[in-house]
Amino acid sequence: MRSGRSVVALLAPEEKRLLLAEWLGAQPGDRVSGTALIAEASVYAHRRLFPGLAGKSYFNYGARGPMPLPALDAIRQALDTSESIGPFSHEALVFYEHSTESLRQTLAGIFSVAMDSIALTENTTTACNIALWGIDWKPGDHLLLSDCEHLSAIAVAQAVRDRCGIQLTSFNASQAANGAELLEAFDRAVRPETRLVLVSHVLWNTGLVTPLASLREIATERTAGRCQVLVDGAQAAGLLDAEPEWDFYAFPASKWFCGPAGVGALIVAPEALERLRPVFGGWRGAAISEPDGAVRWRDGARRYEAGTSCQALYCGWDASIRVQREWGDSNVRVTRAREMGRAVWNRLTTMRENQELPPGAVVPADPPGAGILTLRLPDPEAVVSRLEVEGVYVRSIPYPASLRICTHYLTSCADLQRLTDALARAWH
């Protein structure tokens, strides 16, 4: 099968302009700038660093991002270094301490927070567990979730409810067409006794971006400042900037950062630090006081870290971030991802208007605000299977039944063409 990369590479510059104009929704007669052409060309060159993208059109960044070669090399080199110098030698401990602090410094710069506000975890779920279990719940307290949270978060919330005797309800975000409608649903659901709100920065099953600042303002007003906000940043971190309108922000390396699986983080706002008790106990979160030898919790969010982790993964995450920054800053990357998402939305909207979509298919009313677009379908899993045979990778969402398409700065125009061609064949 001939790859989409080779097809586009053969196009003359004017043909490439026309292709980009079509995909980016330009009107007849409009010209696409040379800057857009340069960006497209640089993506093709940059993608060579990602072996997971070779020969396929990948739209599953919200599930797992492909790792670049420098990240894979960094993990191998870290493990080789550790074994060659002795995995528990003083030199190895210094090496991994340096690697850990380098990653913590990198993340602190991305999120504009202090290094000691970051707890390194294994994934988003662990980070959410730390925040959910660390609150000093009282019977009658209220925990509020959106109805678009991942099952991992729901399972933990239910366990907290059952053990601590709290109230657990959800607000209707799944039917919100925009941020204003989401806020209206939230406003109706929050109560004076609401102690914590758990909401995703980008809803994993609809792609809607939560207006975090406005949501926090409503929560503060309705609860007299008693309510805290826990944000699941799994579908935003590595793509969107996280405005500091939260108490806790949980996220992984393995999705939009294109880092390794098995590592994530929890950011704890300074004012929330003293109210959140450690959930796990371990040597990474504790310290021995001098001169009495008493064991105490470490300062800052490190107190929430437990025991031994694969610290070589920290080197891989750090390297993944460097690769992304080498291509462009965060504004350039998110603009590119949104352009690609809008291009898919434009094409699907045209297909709907031409009655080329299957019965029951629903295209969102607006283009995606981040990197996720969902197309509601009666049987999305069957479409996923058909597309994967053609080298196009998407995923199905159980509720609401949808096909989820994730666009990244790594997405190319050839990917978009291959996607819609494969969709047309799957339906007809």
C-alpha positions in Angstrom: 0.0 0.0 0.0 1.4 3.4 -1.0 1.6 5.8 2.0 0.0 9.2 2.1 3.4 10.7 2.7 4.7 9.7 -0.7 1.6 11.0 -2.5 1.9 14.5 -1.0 5.7 14.5 -1.5 5.1 14.2 -5.3 2.9 17.2 -5.5 4.1 20.4 -7.0 4.0 23.5 -4.7 0.8 24.9 -6.2 -0.9 21.5 -5.9 0.1 21.4 -2.2 -1.4 24.9 -1.8 -4.7 23.7 -3.2 -4.6 20.6 -1.0 -4.0 22.6 2.1 -6.6 25.2 1.1 -9.2 22.4 0.7 -8.4 20.8 4.0 -8.1 24.1 6.0 -11.5 25.3 4.8 -10.3 28.2 2.5 -12.8 29.7 0.1 -12.4 29.4 -3.7 -9.7 31.9 -4.8 -8.1 32.0 -1.4 -4.4 31.2 -1.2 -2.6 29.3 1.5 0.5 31.1 2.8 4.0 29.8 2.3 4.1 29.6 6.1 1.5 26.9 6.0 3.4 25.0 3.3 6.6 25.2 5.4 4.7 23.9 8.5 3.3 21.0 6.5 6.8 20.1 5.1 8.4 20.4 8.5 5.8 18.0 9.9 6.7 15.4 7.3 10.4 15.7 8.2 9.7 15.7 12.0 7.5 12.6 11.8 10.5 10.5 10.9 11.5 10.6 14.5 8.3 8.7 15.4 8.6 5.0 14.3 5.0 4.4 15.4 3.7 6.7 12.6 5.5 4.9 9.8 3.1 3.6 7.2 -0.1 4.5 9.1 -2.4 7.4 9.7 -2.7 7.7 13.5 -5.6 9.5 15.2 -5.4 7.9 18.7 -3.3 10.4 20.6 -6.0 10.6 23.3 -5.4 6.9 24.1 -1.6 6.7 23.6 0.8 8.9 21.8 3.7 7.4 19.7 7.1 7.9 21.3 9.9 9.6 19.4 13.2 7.9 18.9 15.1 10.3 21.3 12.7 9.2 24.1 13.2 5.5 23.4 17.0 6.1 23.3 16.9 8.1 26.6 15.1 5.3 28.4 17.6 2.7 27.1 20.6 4.8 27.9 19.3 5.5 31.4 18.8 1.8 32.1 22.3 1.0 30.6 23.9 3.7 32.7 22.3 2.4 35.9 23.3 -1.2 35.2 26.8 -0.3 34.2 27.6 1.8 37.3 25.6 -0.4 39.7 21.9 0.1 40.1 22.1 1.1 43.8 25.5 2.7 43.7 25.9 6.3 44.9 26.6 7.3 41.3 23.4 5.7 40.1 21.4 7.4 42.8 22.9 10.8 41.9 22.1 10.1 38.2 18.5 9.3 38.8 18.0 12.2 41.3 19.3 14.5 38.6 17.0 13.0 36.0 14.0 13.2 38.3 14.6 16.9 39.2 15.2 17.7 35.5 11.8 16.4 34.6 10.2 18.2 37.6 11.8 21.4 36.4 10.6 20.9 32.9 7.0 20.3 34.0 7.2 23.3 36.3 8.1 25.5 33.4 5.3 24.1 31.2 2.6 24.6 33.9 4.1 27.8 35.4 4.2 26.3 38.9 6.9 25.7 41.5 8.8 22.5 41.3 7.8 21.5 44.8 4.1 21.5 43.8 4.6 18.5 41.5 4.2 14.9 42.7 5.4 12.3 40.1 3.0 9.4 39.8 2.5 6.3 37.6 -0.5 7.7 35.7 -3.5 10.0 35.9 -5.5 7.4 37.8 -3.0 7.3 40.6 -2.8 11.1 40.7 -6.6 11.3 41.0 -6.5 8.7 43.8 -4.1 10.8 45.8 -6.4 13.8 45.6 -9.7 12.0 46.1 -8.5 9.9 49.1 -6.4 12.7 50.7 -9.3 14.9 51.5 -10.6 14.8 55.0 -14.1 13.8 54.1 -17.0 14.1 56.5 -20.4 12.3 56.3 -22.7 14.4 54.3 -20.0 16.1 52.2 -20.8 16.2 48.5 -18.5 15.1 45.6 -19.6 16.3 42.2 -18.4 14.8 38.9 -19.3 15.5 35.3 -21.1 12.7 33.5 -18.2 12.6 31.0 -15.5 11.4 33.4 -13.4 8.3 32.7 -14.5 5.1 34.3 -11.2 5.1 36.4 -12.3 8.3 38.1 -15.9 7.1 38.5 -14.7 3.9 40.2 -12.5 5.8 42.7 -15.3 8.3 43.4 -17.7 5.5 44.2 -15.2 3.8 46.5 -14.8 7.1 48.4 -18.5 7.5 48.7 -19.0 4.0 50.1 -16.2 4.2 52.6 -16.6 7.8 53.7 -20.4 8.2 53.7 -20.4 11.1 51.3 -22.9 12.1 48.6 -21.9 11.5 45.0 -23.7 13.0 42.0 -22.9 14.1 38.5 -23.9 17.0 36.3 -24.9 16.7 32.6 -21.9 17.7 30.5 -22.5 15.1 27.8 -25.3 17.1 26.2 -23.5 20.4 26.4 -22.8 21.8 22.9 -20.3 24.4 24.3 -18.7 25.7 27.4 -21.6 28.0 28.4 -24.0 25.0 28.4 -21.6 23.0 30.5 -21.3 25.8 33.0 -25.1 26.1 33.2 -25.4 22.4 34.0 -22.7 22.7 36.6 -24.3 25.7 38.2 -27.5 23.7 38.6 -25.7 20.8 40.3 -23.3 22.4 42.7 -24.4 22.6 46.3 -23.4 24.5 49.5 -22.0 21.2 50.8 -20.0 20.4 47.7 -16.5 19.7 48.9 -14.8 18.7 45.6 -15.5 18.9 41.9 -13.9 16.4 39.6 -14.0 17.5 35.9 -11.8 16.8 32.9 -10.0 19.7 31.2 -11.0 18.2 27.8 -13.9 15.7 28.0 -12.5 12.4 26.7 -15.8 11.4 25.0 -17.0 14.6 23.4 -13.8 16.8 23.1 -15.4 19.8 24.8 -13.0 22.1 26.6 -14.1 22.9 30.1 -13.9 26.7 31.0 -12.0 26.1 34.2 -11.8 29.7 35.4 -15.5 30.2 35.2 -16.2 26.8 36.7 -14.0 27.6 39.6 -15.6 31.0 40.1 -19.1 29.3 40.3 -17.8 26.7 42.7 -16.3 29.3 45.0 -19.4 31.4 45.0 -21.8 28.6 45.6 -19.8 27.0 48.5 -18.4 30.1 50.1 -14.9 29.0 49.0 -15.2 25.5 50.6 -15.1 23.6 47.3 -11.9 22.4 45.7 -11.4 21.5 42.1 -9.7 18.4 40.8 -9.0 18.5 37.1 -8.3 15.3 35.0 -5.9 16.7 32.4 -5.3 13.5 30.5 -6.8 14.9 27.3 -5.3 18.4 27.6 -1.8 18.1 29.1 0.8 18.3 26.3 -1.5 20.2 24.1 -3.4 22.9 25.9 -2.0 25.3 28.5 -3.5 24.6 32.0 -4.7 27.9 33.4 -4.1 27.7 37.2 -7.8 27.7 38.1 -7.7 24.4 40.1 -6.5 22.9 43.3 -5.3 19.6 41.8 -4.3 18.8 38.2 -3.6 15.2 37.2 -2.1 14.1 33.9 0.0 11.4 32.2 3.1 11.3 29.9 1.7 8.8 27.5 -1.0 10.7 25.5 -0.5 14.2 24.0 3.1 14.5 25.3 4.0 11.3 23.3 5.9 10.1 26.3 6.2 6.6 28.0 3.4 4.8 29.6 3.8 4.3 33.4 4.5 7.8 34.5 2.3 10.9 35.2 2.0 13.7 37.7 -0.2 15.5 40.1 0.2 19.3 40.6 -1.1 20.5 43.9 -1.7 24.3 44.3 0.1 25.8 47.3 -3.1 26.7 49.1 -4.3 23.1 48.8 -1.2 21.5 50.0 -1.8 21.5 53.7 -5.4 20.4 53.3 -4.5 17.2 51.4 -3.2 14.3 53.5 -0.8 11.8 52.0 -2.5 8.6 50.9 0.5 6.4 50.3 3.4 6.2 52.6 6.9 5.5 51.3 10.6 6.5 51.3 10.2 9.0 48.5 7.5 10.9 50.4 9.2 10.8 53.8 12.4 12.1 55.4 14.3 11.5 58.6 14.6 14.5 60.9 17.9 15.4 62.5 19.0 14.9 65.2 16.2 12.9 66.7 15.8 10.5 63.7 12.0 11.0 63.6 10.3 10.2 60.3 8.3 13.1 58.8 6.7 14.0 55.5 8.8 15.8 52.9 8.0 19.4 52.1 5.8 20.1 49.1 4.0 17.7 46.9 6.8 15.1 47.1 5.1 13.9 50.2 2.5 12.2 48.0 5.1 10.0 46.2 5.5 6.5 47.5 8.2 4.0 46.7 10.4 2.8 43.8 9.4 3.7 40.3 11.1 3.2 36.9 13.0 6.4 36.9 14.4 5.7 33.4 10.9 6.7 32.2 11.5 10.2 33.5 14.3 10.5 31.1 12.0 9.4 28.3 9.3 11.9 29.2 11.8 14.7 29.4 13.2 13.7 26.0 9.7 13.6 24.4 9.0 17.1 25.6 12.3 18.3 24.1 11.4 16.8 20.7 8.0 18.6 20.7 9.7 21.9 21.6 12.2 21.5 18.9 9.3 21.5 16.3 7.6 24.5 17.8 6.4 26.2 21.0 3.1 25.3 22.6 1.1 27.9 20.8 2.3 26.7 17.4 1.6 23.1 18.3 -1.9 23.6 19.5 -2.7 25.9 16.6 -1.6 23.1 14.2 -3.6 20.5 16.1 -6.7 22.7 16.0 -6.3 23.4 12.3 -6.1 19.6 11.6 -9.2 19.1 13.7 -11.1 21.8 11.9 -10.1 20.2 8.6 -11.6 16.9 9.6 -14.7 18.7 10.9 -15.0 20.6 7.6 -14.9 17.4 5.6 -17.4 15.6 7.8 -19.7 18.5 7.7 -19.6 18.5 3.9 -20.3 14.8 3.9 -23.3 15.3 6.1 -24.6 18.1 3.9 -24.2 15.7 0.9 -25.9 12.9 2.7 -22.8 10.8 2.6 -22.8 9.8 6.3 -24.6 6.7 7.5 -28.0 7.0 9.1 -27.9 8.2 12.7 -24.4 9.8 12.3 -24.1 13.2 14.1 -21.3 15.7 13.4 -20.6 18.3 16.2 -22.1 21.7 15.6 -18.7 23.4 16.1 -15.1 22.5 15.2 -13.0 21.0 18.1 -11.5 23.4 20.6 -8.6 21.1 21.3 -7.5 17.8 19.7 -10.6 15.6 20.0 -13.5 15.3 17.5 -16.2 12.8 18.0 -18.6 11.5 15.4 -21.7 9.9 16.9 -22.4 6.6 15.1 -24.7 3.6 15.9 -21.9 1.0 15.6 -18.5 2.8 16.0 -16.5 -0.4 16.9 -17.2 -1.9 13.5 -15.9 1.2 11.7 -12.7 1.2 13.9 -12.0 -2.4 12.8 -12.5 -1.6 9.1 -10.3 1.5 9.3 -7.4 -0.3 11.1 -7.2 -2.8 8.2 -6.4 0.2 6.0 -3.8 1.6 8.3 -6.0 4.3 9.8 -6.2 4.3 13.6 -9.1 5.8 15.6 -11.1 4.5 18.5 -14.7 4.0 19.6 -16.3 5.6 22.6 -19.0 3.6 24.5 -21.0 6.6 25.8 -22.2 8.3 23.8 -21.6 5.8 21.0 -19.0 7.6 18.9 -16.0 7.4 16.7 -13.2 9.5 18.4 -10.7 11.2 16.1 -7.7 12.9 17.7 -5.6 15.4 15.7 -2.1 16.4 16.8 0.6 18.7 15.5 2.0 15.5 14.0 -1.2 15.0 11.9 -0.6 15.6 8.2 -2.9 16.5 5.3 -2.2 13.1 3.9 -3.5 11.5 7.1 -6.7 13.5 6.7 -7.2 12.4 3.2 -6.5 8.8 4.1 -9.0 9.0 7.0 -11.9 10.4 5.0 -11.3 8.1 2.0 -11.3 5.1 4.4 -14.5 6.4 6.1 -16.2 6.7 2.8 -15.3 3.1 1.9 -16.3 1.8 5.4 -19.8 3.3 4.9 -20.4 2.4 1.3 
